[in-house]
Amino acid sequence: MSSHHDRPDARVEHDPRRGLPPGLSGLLAPAAELYLDLHRHPELSGAERRTAGRFADWLEADGFRVLRGVGGHGVAAELRNGEGPTVLLRAELDALPVAEETGAPYASTATAPGPGGRPVPVMHACGHDAHLACAAAAARWFASRRDGWRGTLVVVGQPAEETLGGAEAMLADGLYDRIAPPDVVLAQHTAAFPAGMVAHADGPVLAGSRALEVLFEGEGGHAATPHLTADPLLAAAGTVVRLSAVAARETDPGERLVVTASSLTTGDTEHTANVIATGARLRVCVRAFSTAGLDRAAAAVARVARAEAAAAALPPRVTVTEVSRSGVTVSDPDVTTAVRAAHRAAFGAARVTGWPAGTATEDFPLLTGAGAHLHGRPGIRAAYWMLGSVGPAQWAAATGAGAGEKFRNLPGNHSSRYLPSVRLTLETGTAALVTAALTRLGPADE
């Protein structure tokens, strides 16, 4: 039986400081096949049965001990390879209710029941299919080269990231009691900058969030006699107009805060023009980079809504409910330093850039020490980076005189036209995961 002592070149082959690990190119074709299949068959949050099955089958075939159905359709796979640290690679299973307009031959035509039961289009408009394919390929690399690393590799396919419930559900289902709890959690996310590049942030990577539902309820009545009704829609519309002042007038200009009214519906969307509805439902999204900022903004939304209602002669009733929340995604500085150095060695310094904190959000922090209130392990550290996805042809075709204008005009995440470059995204994303994990799982010094 061979060991790394029997192969003096093993340490050099797999040392991330010496460039790309060998054997990655042979993983691209099966990873691309998996990606195309997942892209054609997207599934909404909480309904990822087929996606989870494909991912679990791949990992099981490579010798991982696989747990299925964790916290819904979650997948957790473990590969033990001697004494050493435990590294967790996380990817997401779910897609979005978006109608794909990319024109790609493998574009999704899928539909599924939406939250209200009506059919909605479904698309991988956020790159989760690419995340899964990269994680699967990285897992296969480690499974086929066990003489080059030591420790335990855990790979997680998380459900319901888009609704910010999947990580908590997996932890509530005993994720870290059923697998080796990680020392480090690693993840990446596609974004609309050139494929072949990765980007790291110094400080926060993504914002925290609060999703609020504000329900206005009144008696409604005849549109000809509005003075006799408690009008929920009027109060809700006034709230929408006033919410912009929360960020513009109530927040320090140096503090990044986003308050967005994302939807407004009446209790019965089939009302005719001569009926005042008895209820109006307003959805509001708040994004900030501190817990205090999120709490202040959420309190301001509730205050504005109640004040708008109270201003009416016949005030509607107001109920404010927090639908979901997420923490700020912050990478551990020491882990990020090591991963960034490995990426620079693998790709060259020109392909590793900085990342300004973005106001998108994630439930990823719950898998780290920030989620210790759920899993009881405060020492879990993390690195999270962004993965370029725009191919050369798409970049060249983007309008704009310079890079900044091109970025603004490119279809981004959640767009119906968002389409990563398959080869460059998977090639770079797989290498990024492998080299990052090897900073912890490299051969132990004897």
C-alpha positions in Angstrom: 0.0 0.0 0.0 1.4 3.4 -1.0 1.5 6.5 1.1 2.8 10.0 0.6 6.1 8.8 2.0 6.3 6.3 -0.9 5.8 9.1 -3.4 8.2 12.0 -2.9 6.4 14.1 -5.5 3.0 13.9 -3.8 3.5 17.0 -1.6 4.8 19.0 -4.6 1.9 17.8 -6.8 -0.8 18.8 -4.4 0.7 21.8 -2.8 -1.5 24.8 -3.7 1.5 27.1 -3.6 2.8 25.3 -6.7 -0.2 26.1 -9.0 -3.2 24.1 -10.1 -3.5 20.6 -8.8 -3.2 17.9 -11.5 -6.1 16.0 -12.9 -8.7 18.8 -12.9 -9.1 19.0 -16.6 -10.5 15.4 -16.7 -13.3 16.5 -14.4 -14.7 19.2 -16.7 -16.7 17.1 -19.1 -18.7 15.1 -16.4 -19.1 18.3 -14.4 -20.5 20.1 -17.5 -22.9 17.3 -18.2 -24.2 17.5 -14.6 -24.5 21.3 -14.9 -26.5 21.2 -18.1 -28.8 18.6 -16.6 -29.4 20.6 -13.5 -29.9 23.8 -15.6 -32.6 22.1 -17.7 -34.4 20.8 -14.6 -34.4 23.5 -12.0 -36.6 23.1 -8.8 -37.9 25.8 -6.4 -36.9 26.2 -2.8 -38.2 23.3 -0.7 -39.0 21.1 -3.8 -35.4 20.1 -4.9 -36.0 16.4 -4.8 -34.5 15.6 -8.3 -31.6 18.0 -7.9 -30.7 16.5 -4.5 -31.0 13.0 -5.9 -28.6 13.8 -8.7 -26.1 15.4 -6.4 -26.3 12.6 -3.7 -25.9 9.9 -6.4 -22.7 11.5 -7.7 -21.2 11.7 -4.2 -22.2 8.2 -3.3 -20.6 6.9 -6.4 -17.3 8.5 -5.4 -17.3 6.7 -2.0 -18.7 9.4 0.2 -21.0 8.4 3.1 -24.2 10.3 2.0 -27.1 11.5 4.1 -30.2 12.4 2.2 -33.3 14.4 3.2 -31.5 16.5 5.8 -33.7 19.5 6.7 -35.9 18.9 3.7 -34.1 17.8 0.6 -30.6 18.6 2.0 -27.6 16.4 1.1 -24.6 15.9 3.4 -21.7 13.7 2.3 -18.6 12.8 4.3 -15.2 11.4 3.2 -12.8 10.5 6.0 -9.2 10.2 5.0 -7.1 9.8 8.2 -6.4 12.2 11.0 -6.7 15.9 10.2 -9.0 18.9 10.0 -12.5 18.8 8.6 -13.4 21.1 5.7 -17.0 21.6 4.5 -17.8 22.6 0.9 -21.3 24.1 0.6 -23.4 24.5 -2.5 -27.1 25.2 -3.0 -29.9 23.1 -4.6 -32.7 25.6 -5.4 -33.7 27.7 -8.3 -35.9 30.8 -8.8 -39.4 31.5 -10.1 -38.0 33.2 -13.2 -38.8 32.6 -16.9 -35.5 32.0 -18.7 -34.8 34.2 -21.7 -31.2 33.3 -22.4 -31.9 31.6 -25.7 -29.4 28.8 -24.7 -30.1 25.4 -26.3 -30.2 24.0 -22.7 -32.5 26.7 -21.4 -35.1 25.7 -18.8 -38.7 25.4 -19.8 -39.7 24.1 -16.4 -42.8 25.2 -14.4 -43.8 24.3 -10.9 -46.5 25.3 -8.4 -45.6 28.6 -6.8 -46.4 29.7 -3.2 -50.0 30.4 -4.2 -50.4 27.1 -6.0 -50.4 28.6 -9.5 -47.8 27.4 -12.0 -44.7 29.6 -12.3 -41.7 29.3 -14.5 -38.5 28.0 -12.9 -34.9 28.9 -13.8 -31.4 28.6 -12.3 -31.0 32.4 -12.4 -28.5 32.6 -9.6 -25.9 30.1 -10.5 -26.7 27.4 -8.0 -26.4 24.8 -10.7 -22.8 25.9 -11.3 -22.1 25.8 -7.6 -23.3 22.2 -7.4 -21.3 21.1 -10.5 -18.1 22.7 -9.1 -18.6 21.1 -5.7 -19.3 17.7 -7.3 -16.2 17.9 -9.4 -14.0 19.0 -6.4 -15.4 16.1 -4.4 -14.4 13.7 -7.1 -10.9 15.1 -7.3 -10.4 14.5 -3.5 -12.0 11.0 -3.7 -9.6 10.0 -6.5 -6.5 11.4 -4.9 -6.6 10.3 -1.3 -2.8 9.9 -1.1 -2.4 13.7 -1.4 -4.4 15.0 1.6 -5.4 14.1 5.1 -8.5 14.9 7.1 -12.2 14.8 6.4 -14.0 16.4 3.5 -17.7 17.2 3.9 -19.9 18.3 1.0 -23.3 19.8 1.6 -26.1 20.5 -0.9 -28.3 22.9 0.9 -32.0 23.4 0.1 -34.0 26.6 0.2 -31.2 29.1 0.2 -33.3 31.6 -1.8 -36.0 31.6 0.9 -33.3 31.8 3.6 -34.6 28.7 5.4 -32.4 25.8 4.3 -29.3 26.2 6.5 -31.4 26.5 9.6 -33.5 23.5 8.7 -30.5 21.3 8.1 -29.0 22.4 11.4 -32.3 21.8 13.2 -32.2 18.3 11.7 -28.9 17.6 13.4 -26.5 18.2 10.5 -23.5 18.7 12.7 -24.4 15.8 14.9 -24.7 13.4 12.0 -21.5 14.4 10.2 -18.1 15.5 11.3 -18.5 19.1 12.4 -16.3 21.3 10.3 -13.3 23.4 11.3 -13.7 25.5 8.2 -16.6 26.1 5.8 -15.9 27.1 2.2 -18.3 28.5 -0.4 -18.3 30.5 -3.6 -21.0 32.3 -5.5 -21.1 33.2 -9.2 -21.4 36.9 -10.2 -21.5 38.9 -13.4 -17.8 39.6 -13.8 -15.3 37.9 -16.1 -15.2 34.1 -15.9 -11.8 32.8 -15.0 -11.5 35.2 -12.1 -12.3 35.0 -8.4 -12.8 37.9 -6.0 -12.3 38.1 -2.2 -13.6 40.8 0.2 -11.7 42.3 3.1 -14.5 42.5 5.6 -18.2 41.8 4.8 -18.9 39.9 1.6 -22.7 40.1 1.6 -25.3 42.0 3.7 -27.6 40.8 6.3 -31.3 41.1 5.7 -34.8 41.2 7.2 -37.8 40.3 5.1 -41.0 41.9 6.5 -44.7 41.4 5.7 -47.0 44.3 6.6 -50.7 43.5 6.6 -53.2 46.4 6.5 -56.8 45.3 7.3 -60.0 47.4 7.1 -63.7 47.1 6.4 -63.4 48.0 2.7 -66.5 49.1 0.9 -67.8 50.9 -2.2 -65.4 53.0 -4.2 -68.1 55.6 -4.5 -68.0 56.2 -0.7 -64.3 56.1 0.3 -65.0 58.3 3.3 -67.0 55.5 4.9 -64.2 52.9 4.7 -60.9 52.1 6.4 -58.9 51.8 3.2 -56.0 49.4 3.5 -54.6 50.1 0.0 -54.3 53.8 0.6 -52.3 53.3 3.8 -50.1 50.6 2.1 -49.4 52.9 -0.9 -48.5 55.8 1.5 -46.1 53.5 3.3 -44.4 52.5 0.0 -43.8 56.2 -0.8 -42.5 57.0 2.7 -40.1 54.1 2.9 -37.5 55.7 0.8 -37.0 58.3 3.6 -35.7 55.6 5.9 -32.5 55.2 4.0 -32.3 58.8 2.7 -33.2 60.7 5.9 -32.8 58.4 8.9 -29.5 56.7 8.2 -25.9 58.0 8.4 -24.7 58.5 4.9 -21.7 56.3 5.7 -23.9 53.3 6.6 -25.0 51.3 3.6 -28.7 50.5 4.0 -31.3 49.3 1.4 -35.1 49.4 2.1 -37.1 48.1 -0.7 -40.9 47.6 -1.1 -40.9 44.5 -3.2 -44.6 43.7 -3.6 -48.1 45.1 -2.8 -51.2 43.0 -3.3 -54.8 43.3 -2.1 -56.6 40.5 -0.3 -58.5 39.7 -3.5 -56.8 40.6 -6.7 -60.0 40.0 -8.7 -61.7 43.1 -7.3 -63.5 45.3 -9.8 -62.8 49.0 -9.9 -65.8 49.9 -7.7 -64.7 47.8 -4.7 -62.3 48.9 -2.0 -60.5 45.8 -0.7 -60.6 44.7 2.9 -56.9 44.0 3.1 -53.5 44.9 1.5 -50.3 43.0 1.9 -46.9 44.7 1.6 -43.6 42.9 1.4 -40.5 44.9 2.4 -36.8 43.8 2.2 -34.2 45.5 4.4 -30.4 45.1 3.8 -27.6 46.4 5.9 -24.1 45.4 7.1 -24.7 45.4 10.9 -27.3 43.8 13.2 -28.0 47.2 14.7 -28.6 48.7 11.3 -31.0 45.9 10.4 -32.9 46.3 13.6 -33.2 50.0 13.3 -34.5 49.8 9.7 -37.0 47.1 10.5 -38.4 49.1 13.4 -38.6 52.2 11.1 -40.7 50.2 8.6 -43.1 49.2 11.3 -43.3 52.8 12.6 -43.9 54.3 9.1 -46.6 51.7 8.3 -48.5 52.4 11.6 -48.1 56.1 11.2 -49.5 56.0 7.7 -52.5 54.0 8.9 -53.1 56.3 11.9 -53.2 59.3 9.6 -56.5 58.2 8.1 -59.8 59.3 9.5 -60.8 55.5 9.7 -57.4 53.8 10.3 -56.9 50.2 9.0 -55.3 47.7 11.4 -51.6 47.0 10.9 -49.7 43.8 11.6 -46.0 43.5 10.9 -44.4 40.1 10.7 -40.8 39.1 10.1 -40.8 36.5 7.4 -37.1 35.7 7.3 -33.7 37.1 8.4 -30.1 36.5 7.5 -26.8 37.6 9.1 -24.0 39.5 7.4 -21.6 37.1 5.5 -18.1 37.8 6.8 -15.1 35.6 6.0 -12.5 34.8 8.6 -9.4 37.0 7.9 -6.8 34.3 8.4 -8.7 31.7 6.4 -9.3 34.2 3.6 -5.6 35.2 3.5 -4.6 31.5 3.0 -7.3 30.9 0.4 -6.6 34.1 -1.5 -2.8 33.1 -1.6 -3.7 29.7 -2.9 -5.9 31.2 -5.6 -3.2 33.6 -6.6 -0.7 30.7 -6.9 -3.2 28.7 -8.9 -4.6 31.3 -11.2 -2.0 34.2 -11.2 -2.5 37.5 -9.4 -4.3 39.1 -12.4 -7.2 36.7 -12.0 -7.7 37.3 -8.3 -9.3 40.6 -7.4 -11.1 42.4 -4.6 -14.8 42.4 -3.9 -16.8 45.4 -2.6 -19.4 44.2 -0.1 -22.6 43.5 -1.9 -26.2 44.0 -0.7 -27.3 40.5 -1.7 -27.7 38.2 1.2 -27.2 34.5 2.3 -28.1 32.1 5.1 -24.5 30.8 4.8 -23.4 32.4 8.1 -25.5 30.0 10.0 -23.2 27.1 9.0 -20.3 29.0 10.6 -19.6 30.3 14.2 -22.2 32.9 13.6 -24.8 30.1 13.8 -23.6 28.8 17.1 -26.9 29.5 18.7 -28.3 26.8 16.5 -25.5 24.2 16.5 -23.4 25.1 19.6 -20.0 25.3 17.8 -18.7 28.9 17.9 -15.3 28.1 16.6 -16.2 27.3 13.0 -14.4 29.6 10.6 -15.2 30.3 6.9 -14.1 31.8 3.7 -16.6 32.9 1.0 -15.6 34.3 -2.4 -17.2 35.3 -5.6 -16.7 33.4 -8.9 -16.7 35.2 -12.3 -19.2 33.8 -14.8 -19.2 36.1 -17.8 -17.6 34.6 -20.9 -15.4 36.5 -23.4 -18.1 36.7 -26.0 -20.7 38.0 -23.6 -18.2 40.5 -22.2 -17.3 41.8 -25.6 -21.0 42.2 -26.6 -21.9 44.1 -23.4 -22.5 47.8 -24.1 -20.4 50.4 -22.3 -17.2 52.3 -22.9 -15.3 50.8 -19.9 -15.4 48.0 -17.5 -17.7 49.9 -15.1 -20.4 50.5 -17.7 -20.2 46.9 -18.9 -20.7 45.6 -15.4 -23.8 47.7 -15.0 -25.3 46.5 -18.4 -24.6 42.8 -18.0 -27.4 40.5 -16.9 -26.8 39.8 -13.2 -28.0 37.2 -10.8 -31.8 36.7 -10.7 -32.1 38.1 -14.2 -34.0 36.0 -16.8 -30.9 36.5 -19.1 -28.3 35.4 -16.6 -26.2 32.7 -18.2 -22.7 31.7 -16.9 -20.0 30.6 -19.3 -20.0 26.8 -18.7 -16.4 25.9 -19.4 -14.7 28.8 -17.7 -17.0 29.0 -14.7 -16.8 25.3 -14.0 -13.1 25.1 -14.6 -12.2 28.0 -12.4 -14.8 27.2 -9.7 -13.7 23.6 -9.3 -10.0 24.7 -9.1 -11.0 27.4 -6.6 -12.7 24.9 -4.3 -9.9 22.3 -4.5 -7.0 24.7 -3.9 -9.0 26.4 -1.1 -9.7 23.1 0.7 -6.0 22.0 0.2 -4.9 24.9 2.4 -6.4 22.9 5.3 -6.3 19.3 4.0 -2.8 19.2 2.6 -0.6 16.3 3.6 0.3 16.3 7.3 3.9 17.0 8.2 5.5 13.9 9.7 
